[in-house]
Amino acid sequence: MPSDAKPILTPKLRFPEFREEPEWTAEKLGAVASLITERAGNKKCIPMSITSGVGLVSQEEKFGRTIAGNQYKNYLVLQKDDFAYNKSATKEFPQGFITMYTGDEPAAVPNSIFTCFRASENRIVPDFLNFLFLGNLHGKWLKKYIEVSARAHGSLSVDDGDLMSLPVPLPDGESSLAEQQKIAESLSTLNEVIEAESQKLDALKAHKQGLMQQLFPSGGKTVPHLRFPEFQKAQEWESDSLGEIFETTSGGTPNRSVKEYWRGDIPWITTSLVDFRVITQAEEFITAEGLRNSSAKLFPKGTVLMALYGQGKTRGQVALLGFEASTNQACAAILPRKGIDPYFVFLNLAGRYEELRELSNSGGQENLSQGLIREIPFSFPSDEAEQRKITTCLFSLGELIAAQSDKLDALKTHKKGLMQQLFPSPTEAEA
């Protein structure tokens, strides 16, 4: 094929009305879009920033104020359906993220970290192009031009010419725009379904969190705000500190340099698994010799674990051991006690996550400790039937949440697969 010839591309899936149309081809981005050079100057535009996974948002929304300052006059101006390439690496988009501006009012973004461009109306449908970028078409192309350490002022060093030479797969012929529009509309419809299901999931999670706050006492009270009808005339719940009600302790780590201590048959749990779930399997195992020669202990099924450390979200998270296991020293263990359902303890503490994190910050302390945990107030009904009623209700809701989460994941997987079918592979476009 001559060097200036366009590659012939074939997506795996085409809509019926376009199957007899010409094969797809590839055009350089610079042939279907033009760089934006207009500066904000004294124009009234909305100063924008970018949020991972969301796209462009106003600086007011992201930071609570406008941070443009004197640099605003050099900001690049965006109109609706324009594109902004943020040259900052993220985990999902290591070569930077390209997003489409969907607002109606003129916007402006920092010229220091953004390259902006506008699609040609008679060549390419903006929504179609946007889905290509969401599939990281640009990243697969730009990675060969970006050195690992090629950064300037915190952003990737990307030449605009390399960006605009990106091969963009497009339907060929007179029906090109119509086919692009059909693809964009089908994916947009699927996005709307995903968003609706995501909102259902958020609503279920919020409902569960609110219900937990109603079903467990708060603010030093000994009776919850909400009790099931058959227990409304029952006596008040019993209350004391965790340390007075339960035995609490922590685990340990066998010497890593002694191979005889590891790869045994005793499950060994770290805080990476302590994330509001029933733990049913381990990632690491120790030997009986490792257990004997360390501060690690074997905890029974039904032990509630709490993460002691972590500057991120880990500290204060809880989990329930679904089998006998040992843990490291970063996990506090609240051992099961006769008369109190372990699931009740787990759910009670899971609903108090923010309270536990605040406890760890008292007095400038960054971590939880056995002393702090033992002082946590805890209330429970002496009637185990009421405990089980509460746990059954919350676990049933948890099952609904899990099912909804699986449904959402399936839709996202379907969308990813559909995009792979509707667009030719990037390697074909580069050929």
C-alpha positions as a printed Julia matrix, in Angstrom:
431×3 Matrix{Float64}:
   0.0     0.0    0.0
   1.48    3.44  -0.9
   2.47    5.5    2.14
  -0.22    8.09   1.45
  -2.99    5.54   0.86
  -5.76    5.24   3.44
  -6.13    1.85   5.16
  -9.37   -0.03   4.55
 -11.09   -0.84   7.84
 -13.91   -3.18   8.68
 -15.75   -3.09  12.03
 -17.02   -6.47  13.21
 -20.58   -5.13  13.52
 -22.49   -2.75  11.25
 -26.14   -1.77  11.35
 -28.19   -3.49   8.6
 -28.83   -0.34   6.59
 -25.07    0.28   6.21
 -23.8    -3.21   5.43
 -23.73   -2.55   1.69
 -21.98    0.78   2.1
 -18.23    1.25   1.43
 -15.71   -0.07   3.94
 -14.4     2.25   6.61
 -11.18    4.2    6.22
  -8.92    6.28   8.46
  -8.46   10.03   8.39
  -5.95   12.03  10.39
  -7.57   13.97  13.2
  -6.22   17.14  11.61
  -8.28   16.41   8.48
 -11.58   16.24  10.36
 -10.89   18.75  13.15
  -8.99   22.01  13.63
  -7.02   23.32  16.57
  -8.64   26.06  18.65
  -6.41   29.09  19.18
  -8.96   31.69  20.38
  -8.01   33.11  23.8
 -10.46   34.28  26.44
  -8.99   37.77  26.79
 -11.81   39.93  28.16
 -14.59   37.62  26.97
 -17.02   36.3   29.55
 -16.56   32.51  29.64
 -17.0    29.85  32.31
 -13.53   28.86  33.63
 -13.4    25.05  33.53
 -11.31   22.29  35.01
 -11.48   18.52  34.58
 -12.56   15.71  36.88
 -11.53   12.13  36.23
 -14.42    9.98  35.09
 -16.69   13.03  34.69
 -15.09   15.4   32.2
 -15.14   19.18  32.18
 -16.64   20.89  35.24
 -16.63   24.53  36.24
 -13.87   25.65  38.58
 -16.56   26.94  40.91
 -18.04   23.44  41.15
 -14.71   21.67  41.59
 -12.83   24.08  43.84
 -15.61   26.21  45.3
 -14.13   29.26  43.58
 -12.57   30.42  40.32
  -8.81   29.83  40.31
  -8.03   31.27  36.86
  -6.59   34.53  38.19
  -4.41   36.55  35.82
  -3.97   33.53  33.56
  -7.62   33.66  32.49
  -6.89   35.92  29.52
  -4.74   33.16  27.99
  -7.33   30.42  28.49
  -8.58   28.68  25.33
 -12.24   29.28  24.46
 -14.6    26.32  24.0
 -18.01   26.22  22.35
 -20.51   23.37  22.65
 -19.2    20.08  21.15
 -15.57   21.27  21.16
 -12.9    18.91  22.5
 -10.31   19.51  25.21
  -7.26   17.28  25.6
  -5.98   17.33  29.18
  -2.29   16.39  29.11
  -2.22   15.0   32.64
  -1.78   11.27  33.1
  -4.32    9.26  35.09
  -4.46    5.55  35.88
  -7.23    4.97  33.33
  -5.77    7.34  30.72
  -1.95    7.31  31.08
  -1.52    9.41  27.92
  -4.09   12.01  29.0
  -7.83   12.38  28.66
  -9.86   13.92  25.83
 -13.38   15.06  26.64
 -16.14   16.89  24.8
 -17.64   20.1   26.18
 -21.43   19.77  26.34
 -22.42   23.11  27.85
 -24.35   25.82  26.03
 -22.37   28.81  27.35
 -18.83   29.58  26.15
 -16.2    28.01  28.4
 -12.45   28.44  28.84
  -9.68   26.06  29.91
  -6.02   26.64  30.85
  -3.83   26.73  27.74
  -0.9    25.38  29.76
  -2.33   21.87  30.15
  -5.02   21.69  27.45
  -4.96   21.36  23.68
  -8.38   22.08  22.2
  -9.89   21.35  18.81
 -13.2    21.58  16.95
 -14.72   18.86  14.75
 -15.62   19.71  11.15
 -19.41   19.48  10.9
 -19.39   18.09   7.38
 -16.85   15.38   8.15
 -17.45   13.9   11.58
 -20.2    13.71  14.24
 -18.83   15.07  17.56
 -20.59   12.41  19.68
 -19.13    9.68  17.45
 -15.63   11.13  17.92
 -16.2    11.43  21.66
 -16.93    7.71  21.99
 -13.67    6.94  20.18
 -11.77    9.03  22.72
 -13.62    7.4   25.62
 -12.24    4.14  24.22
  -8.77    5.72  24.52
  -8.1     5.78  20.78
  -5.67    8.66  21.32
  -3.77    6.95  24.12
  -2.91    3.93  21.99
  -1.52    6.32  19.37
   0.25    8.87  21.58
   2.07    6.4   23.85
   4.74    5.91  21.21
   5.42    9.66  21.17
   5.45   10.27  24.93
   8.53    9.42  26.94
   7.89    8.15  30.48
   9.45   11.24  32.03
   8.37   13.71  29.35
   6.53   16.21  31.49
   6.37   19.97  31.45
   4.99   21.81  34.49
   3.16   18.68  35.65
   1.63   17.82  32.27
   2.71   15.39  29.58
   4.86   16.83  26.83
   2.74   16.16  23.74
   3.33   17.81  20.4
   0.11   19.1   18.81
   1.28   17.72  15.49
   1.46   14.2   16.94
  -2.03   14.57  18.35
  -3.51   15.87  15.09
  -1.86   13.04  13.12
  -3.93   10.52  15.11
  -5.68    8.1   12.66
  -9.44    8.3   13.19
 -11.53    5.38  11.79
 -14.54    6.62   9.83
 -17.29    5.17   7.63
 -16.61    6.07   4.01
 -18.99    7.29   1.34
 -22.09    9.49   1.29
 -23.72    7.76   4.27
 -20.71    8.36   6.53
 -22.37   10.98   8.75
 -25.58    8.95   8.99
 -23.69    5.84  10.13
 -21.66    7.85  12.62
 -24.88    9.32  14.02
 -26.48    5.88  14.3
 -23.5     4.52  16.26
 -23.4     7.57  18.54
 -27.14    7.38  19.24
 -27.03    3.67  20.07
 -24.15    4.13  22.51
 -25.77    7.24  24.01
 -28.97    5.27  24.63
 -26.95    2.56  26.34
 -25.24    5.25  28.43
 -28.66    6.5   29.55
 -29.63    2.97  30.64
 -26.35    2.63  32.55
 -26.89    5.99  34.24
 -30.45    5.02  35.25
 -29.24    1.72  36.72
 -26.4     3.52  38.48
 -28.9     5.88  40.09
 -30.94    2.88  41.26
 -27.81    1.43  42.86
 -27.02    4.73  44.6
 -30.61    4.94  45.84
 -30.46    1.41  47.27
 -27.16    2.16  49.03
 -28.54    5.41  50.46
 -31.69    3.6   51.61
 -29.62    0.94  53.37
 -27.41    3.54  55.05
 -30.46    5.49  56.24
 -32.14    2.31  57.46
 -29.05    1.32  59.45
 -29.1     4.69  61.17
 -32.74    4.05  62.09
 -32.31    0.44  63.24
 -29.32    1.05  65.53
 -29.28    3.53  68.45
 -27.28    6.72  67.99
 -26.23    9.69  70.06
 -25.94    7.76  73.32
 -29.51    6.43  73.14
 -30.29    2.88  74.22
 -33.28    2.38  71.92
 -33.17    2.72  68.12
 -35.44    5.21  66.36
 -37.12    2.37  64.49
 -38.09   -1.07  65.89
 -40.04   -3.83  64.23
 -43.68   -4.04  65.47
 -43.21   -7.24  67.47
 -40.39   -5.66  69.52
 -41.74   -2.16  70.09
 -42.81   -2.97  73.64
 -39.67   -4.92  74.47
 -37.16   -3.68  77.01
 -34.45   -1.17  76.17
 -31.26   -2.42  74.59
 -28.25   -3.26  76.75
 -25.36   -0.82  76.45
 -21.68   -0.78  77.4
 -18.29   -0.28  75.79
 -17.03   -2.8   73.23
 -14.19   -3.72  75.57
 -16.62   -4.67  78.35
 -18.91   -6.69  76.09
 -16.37   -8.43  73.82
 -12.83   -9.69  73.95
 -10.74   -7.63  71.53
  -7.22   -8.23  70.27
  -5.12   -8.02  67.11
  -2.99  -10.27  64.96
   0.59  -10.37  63.75
   2.91  -11.12  60.86
   5.33  -14.07  60.81
   8.89  -13.26  59.7
   8.78  -12.93  55.91
  12.37  -14.12  55.58
  11.59  -17.53  57.08
  10.04  -19.53  54.26
   8.85  -22.26  56.66
   6.36  -19.76  58.1
   4.56  -19.17  54.81
   2.49  -21.0   52.18
   0.84  -23.24  54.74
  -2.85  -23.97  55.18
  -3.83  -21.28  57.73
  -5.6   -18.3   56.06
  -3.89  -14.98  56.88
  -5.98  -11.82  56.38
  -4.75   -8.27  55.8
  -6.7    -5.0   55.72
  -6.91   -5.19  51.92
  -9.82   -7.61  52.48
 -11.47   -5.6   55.26
 -13.99   -3.69  53.16
 -17.53   -4.15  54.5
 -18.0    -7.76  53.46
 -18.06  -11.3   54.77
 -14.57  -12.65  54.05
 -14.83  -16.12  52.52
 -11.34  -16.59  51.1
  -7.76  -15.51  51.78
  -4.98  -14.31  49.49
  -2.12  -15.5   51.73
  -1.55  -18.45  54.04
   0.85  -19.19  56.9
   2.0   -22.41  58.53
   1.36  -23.68  62.06
   5.02  -22.95  62.76
   4.56  -19.37  61.55
   1.54  -19.01  63.84
   3.5   -20.29  66.86
   6.5   -18.06  66.22
   4.68  -14.75  65.78
   1.99  -12.67  67.42
  -0.52  -13.95  64.85
  -3.55  -15.7   66.37
  -6.21  -17.99  65.0
  -9.61  -16.3   65.17
 -12.92  -18.18  64.95
 -15.6   -17.78  62.32
 -17.83  -14.85  63.25
 -14.94  -12.6   64.38
 -15.45   -8.97  63.35
 -12.32   -7.33  61.95
 -11.65   -3.59  61.94
  -8.85   -1.85  60.02
  -6.68    0.16  62.41
  -4.5     2.05  59.96
  -4.72    3.83  56.62
  -4.76    7.49  55.6
  -7.23    6.74  52.79
 -10.58    5.03  53.22
  -9.27    1.83  54.85
  -9.07    2.96  58.47
 -12.34    2.17  60.27
 -13.64   -0.29  57.69
 -14.96   -3.59  59.06
 -15.48   -7.13  57.81
 -16.75  -10.45  59.18
 -14.71  -13.64  59.11
 -16.68  -16.34  57.32
 -14.16  -18.99  58.36
 -11.37  -19.57  60.9
  -8.36  -17.4   60.05
  -5.43  -15.37  61.32
  -4.75  -11.69  60.61
  -1.92   -9.2   60.59
  -1.41   -6.55  63.27
  -3.27   -3.88  61.27
  -6.57   -5.67  61.97
  -8.35   -5.4   65.3
 -10.36   -8.52  66.12
 -13.66   -8.39  68.01
 -14.29  -11.98  69.04
 -17.79  -13.48  68.96
 -19.76  -13.77  72.2
 -22.62  -16.06  73.05
 -25.97  -14.29  72.89
 -24.92  -11.68  70.31
 -25.22  -12.43  66.61
 -21.84  -11.72  64.88
 -23.73  -10.36  61.85
 -25.45   -7.88  64.15
 -22.07   -6.66  65.46
 -20.66   -6.41  61.92
 -23.61   -4.42  60.56
 -23.76   -2.16  63.61
 -20.11   -1.14  63.24
 -20.3    -0.96  59.44
 -23.0     1.69  59.78
 -20.75    3.74  62.06
 -17.8     4.06  59.69
 -17.58    7.87  59.77
 -17.95    7.88  63.56
 -15.03    5.44  63.86
 -12.83    7.51  61.6
 -13.55   10.62  63.65
 -12.6     8.68  66.77
  -9.2     7.94  65.24
  -8.64   11.66  64.63
  -9.34   12.73  68.19
  -6.31   14.34  69.77
  -4.5    14.44  66.45
  -4.18   10.66  66.32
  -4.15    9.29  62.78
  -4.83    5.63  63.6
  -7.23    3.56  65.63
  -5.87    1.53  68.54
  -7.03   -1.24  70.83
  -7.61    1.35  73.55
  -9.85    3.47  71.32
 -11.78    0.46  70.05
 -12.44   -0.87  73.53
 -14.04    2.48  74.48
 -16.52    2.5   71.6
 -20.09    2.45  73.0
 -22.17   -0.49  71.83
 -25.85   -1.33  72.29
 -27.75   -4.53  71.5
 -31.12   -6.14  72.23
 -30.89   -9.08  74.62
 -33.5   -10.91  72.55
 -31.58  -12.7   69.8
 -34.74  -12.83  67.72
 -34.65   -9.02  67.39
 -30.97   -9.16  66.44
 -31.72  -11.7   63.72
 -34.69   -9.66  62.46
 -32.43   -6.64  61.96
 -29.64   -8.6   60.28
 -32.08  -10.47  58.0
 -33.62   -7.19  56.88
 -30.27   -5.54  56.15
 -28.76   -8.59  54.46
 -31.82   -8.88  52.22
 -31.27   -5.28  51.2
 -27.58   -6.07  50.74
 -28.5    -8.86  48.34
 -30.59   -6.41  46.3
 -27.63   -4.04  46.19
 -25.29   -6.84  45.08
 -27.73   -7.9   42.35
 -28.07   -4.31  41.14
 -24.3    -3.9   41.17
 -23.9    -7.07  39.09
 -26.51   -5.77  36.65
 -24.64   -2.48  36.31
 -21.31   -4.28  35.78
 -22.92   -6.46  33.1
 -24.21   -3.37  31.27
 -20.77   -1.75  31.38
 -19.17   -4.93  30.07
 -21.8    -5.06  27.31
 -21.03   -1.46  26.35
 -17.3    -2.15  26.24
 -17.86   -5.2   24.04
 -20.27   -3.3   21.79
 -17.74   -0.51  21.25
 -15.15   -3.1   20.26
 -17.61   -4.44  17.7
 -18.79   -1.09  16.33
 -15.31    0.43  15.87
 -12.32   -1.07  14.03
  -9.32   -1.77  16.25
  -6.82    1.1   16.65
  -4.03   -1.09  15.21
  -6.02   -1.38  11.98
  -6.36    2.41  11.79
  -2.6     2.81  12.23
  -1.75    0.29   9.51
